[in-house]
Amino acid sequence: MILYGASGHGKVVIDILEAIGKKIDFIVDDNQHVTELLGYEVKRNTGTYPEAIISIGNCQIRKKVVEQLSVDNYMTAVHPSAIISKTASVDEGTVVMHGAIVQTCAKIGKHCIINTGASVDHDCLIGDFVHVAPHATVAGGVEVGECSWIGAGAVIKQYIKIGKNCMIGAGAVVVKDVPDGATVVGVPAREISC
């Protein structure tokens, strides 16, 4: 089992894997100056890996690495303090962190991050490579498109649709649909240009 990404997010993934008793062989990272992370050796990319998790927080970079890396099986990691409904589904490569909640019939896509204390309520559809940041609240029936980022403490009102490649600012309260590629901030959330 390897991790790809030796940064802050990698540290948290290590903590989750250790908590569930999963052996980590080493970490892969492109930064030549990083040789160790929390006692694990950091190597450069050497080819094909039997099992891995991409431990990179940025949605677009995580997707790019998955497209380029050769991995036989992507593991899903769920911290023991997380609560996941028996009727929810969490797809491969996804990490569910400390104290997160995934409610009934929610569907979490591939290579997502459901971060510390985040809440994804009933019947939500979370697309691939989405990052739901710490303590964000995604109310029932929300749809979030691929590679979107929901900022820390943001609240998404029930049955809202958030497009692909969106950025929802920290603390934003989203009360209407968000189109592809939009950045929204504030209470209530409004679109801004970047």
Wavefront OBJ file of the C-alpha trace (Angstrom):
o trace
v 0.000 0.000 0.000
v 1.392 3.407 -0.971
v 0.265 6.995 -0.641
v 0.871 9.462 -3.447
v 1.407 12.892 -1.905
v 3.594 13.863 1.054
v 1.891 16.995 2.372
v -0.527 18.003 5.117
v -3.343 15.955 3.609
v -0.965 12.995 3.443
v -0.373 13.286 7.198
v -4.096 12.965 7.895
v -4.443 9.995 5.533
v -1.529 8.312 7.358
v -3.383 8.852 10.648
v -6.525 7.215 9.211
v -4.643 4.231 7.776
v -2.809 3.669 11.052
v -6.117 3.887 12.947
v -7.617 1.116 10.792
v -4.452 -1.009 10.916
v -3.511 -0.683 7.241
v 0.212 -1.115 6.520
v 1.830 1.694 4.516
v 4.875 0.611 2.523
v 6.053 4.091 1.516
v 4.907 7.440 0.107
v 5.449 8.763 -3.409
v 5.941 12.480 -4.065
v 7.508 14.510 -6.905
v 9.223 16.983 -4.564
v 12.902 15.958 -4.555
v 13.467 17.687 -1.201
v 10.958 15.552 0.705
v 12.440 12.225 1.835
v 10.320 11.385 4.904
v 6.825 12.043 6.268
v 5.805 10.979 9.798
v 8.449 8.253 9.773
v 7.592 6.869 6.312
v 10.088 6.939 3.452
v 9.180 9.204 0.536
v 10.235 7.966 -2.906
v 9.834 9.200 -6.480
v 7.332 7.542 -8.830
v 8.694 4.145 -9.866
v 5.927 2.577 -11.929
v 2.961 0.372 -11.070
v 1.558 -0.051 -7.561
v -0.751 -2.821 -6.344
v -2.734 -0.581 -3.961
v -2.752 3.172 -3.347
v -4.553 6.275 -2.133
v -3.889 9.683 -3.676
v -3.176 11.894 -0.659
v -3.362 15.262 -2.433
v -5.959 17.821 -1.361
v -6.287 19.744 -4.656
v -9.129 18.253 -6.728
v -7.653 18.906 -10.182
v -4.172 17.660 -9.247
v -5.671 14.547 -7.625
v -7.565 13.814 -10.860
v -4.442 14.374 -13.000
v -2.386 11.998 -10.843
v -5.082 9.286 -11.065
v -5.121 9.642 -14.866
v -1.325 9.268 -15.065
v -0.530 6.780 -12.302
v -0.573 3.006 -12.760
v -2.423 1.431 -9.812
v -4.126 -1.969 -9.677
v -6.513 -1.074 -6.834
v -7.450 2.205 -5.164
v -8.310 1.760 -1.508
v -11.043 3.648 0.337
v -10.085 4.889 3.808
v -12.656 5.698 6.489
v -11.602 6.877 9.946
v -13.191 4.809 12.754
v -14.881 7.926 14.191
v -16.697 8.641 10.900
v -20.324 7.562 10.583
v -21.462 6.132 7.258
v -25.017 4.891 6.770
v -25.359 1.265 5.705
v -27.374 2.530 2.710
v -24.755 5.072 1.616
v -22.006 4.244 -0.905
v -18.412 5.449 -0.927
v -16.437 4.738 -4.108
v -12.777 3.810 -4.579
v -9.958 6.122 -3.575
v -12.175 8.228 -1.331
v -11.065 9.295 2.156
v -13.618 9.963 4.906
v -11.955 11.722 7.812
v -12.372 12.024 11.567
v -15.938 12.713 12.694
v -17.452 13.013 9.211
v -21.016 11.826 8.622
v -22.422 10.348 5.398
v -26.169 9.820 5.721
v -28.632 7.373 4.231
v -28.642 6.803 0.449
v -25.865 9.342 -0.162
v -23.453 8.428 -2.965
v -19.843 9.570 -2.755
v -17.818 9.307 -5.980
v -14.247 8.210 -6.657
v -11.216 9.906 -5.087
v -13.237 12.331 -2.963
v -12.299 13.870 0.367
v -14.999 14.101 3.023
v -12.967 16.080 5.517
v -12.976 16.386 9.306
v -16.459 16.858 10.751
v -18.120 17.333 7.350
v -21.731 16.244 6.938
v -23.210 14.834 3.726
v -26.917 14.256 4.227
v -29.459 11.856 2.738
v -29.678 11.282 -1.023
v -26.728 13.518 -1.932
v -24.770 12.735 -5.105
v -21.133 13.754 -4.718
v -19.211 13.516 -8.015
v -15.683 12.178 -8.483
v -12.710 14.183 -7.111
v -14.873 16.449 -4.927
v -13.445 17.889 -1.684
v -15.907 18.636 1.108
v -13.745 20.646 3.542
v -13.827 20.517 7.369
v -17.209 21.123 8.987
v -19.016 21.836 5.714
v -22.684 20.836 5.685
v -24.211 19.413 2.521
v -27.982 19.118 3.112
v -30.241 16.412 1.707
v -30.569 15.802 -2.020
v -27.671 18.056 -3.057
v -25.735 17.204 -6.230
v -22.079 18.250 -6.491
v -20.254 17.974 -9.836
v -16.788 16.539 -10.440
v -13.741 18.391 -9.099
v -15.730 20.886 -7.059
v -14.510 22.143 -3.695
v -16.846 22.945 -0.805
v -15.008 25.276 1.617
v -14.631 24.866 5.369
v -17.844 25.598 7.229
v -19.895 26.161 4.062
v -23.576 25.223 4.103
v -25.343 23.944 0.985
v -29.163 24.160 1.192
v -31.142 21.011 0.375
v -31.660 19.993 -3.290
v -29.134 22.498 -4.662
v -27.109 21.535 -7.753
v -23.454 22.542 -7.850
v -21.741 22.167 -11.205
v -18.330 20.766 -12.091
v -15.090 22.554 -11.165
v -16.795 24.947 -8.743
v -15.348 26.579 -5.662
v -17.636 27.277 -2.724
v -15.929 29.716 -0.342
v -15.353 28.985 3.328
v -18.438 29.853 5.370
v -20.612 30.435 2.300
v -24.327 29.647 2.475
v -25.489 28.355 -0.908
v -29.226 28.824 -1.488
v -29.406 28.531 -5.294
v -27.833 26.351 -7.971
v -24.207 27.019 -8.963
v -23.164 26.686 -12.650
v -20.064 24.818 -13.841
v -16.786 26.592 -13.085
v -18.265 29.199 -10.752
v -16.746 30.537 -7.543
v -19.290 31.605 -4.934
v -18.746 33.297 -1.553
v -20.726 34.974 1.193
v -24.096 34.738 2.925
v -26.097 34.165 0.884
v -23.472 32.938 -1.592
v -22.989 34.994 -4.738
v -20.775 34.366 -7.746
v -17.525 36.300 -8.077
v -14.981 36.449 -10.878
v -11.470 35.181 -10.175
l 1 2 3 4 5 6 7 8 9 10 11 12 13 14 15 16 17 18 19 20 21 22 23 24 25 26 27 28 29 30 31 32 33 34 35 36 37 38 39 40 41 42 43 44 45 46 47 48 49 50 51 52 53 54 55 56 57 58 59 60 61 62 63 64 65 66 67 68 69 70 71 72 73 74 75 76 77 78 79 80 81 82 83 84 85 86 87 88 89 90 91 92 93 94 95 96 97 98 99 100 101 102 103 104 105 106 107 108 109 110 111 112 113 114 115 116 117 118 119 120 121 122 123 124 125 126 127 128 129 130 131 132 133 134 135 136 137 138 139 140 141 142 143 144 145 146 147 148 149 150 151 152 153 154 155 156 157 158 159 160 161 162 163 164 165 166 167 168 169 170 171 172 173 174 175 176 177 178 179 180 181 182 183 184 185 186 187 188 189 190 191 192 193 194
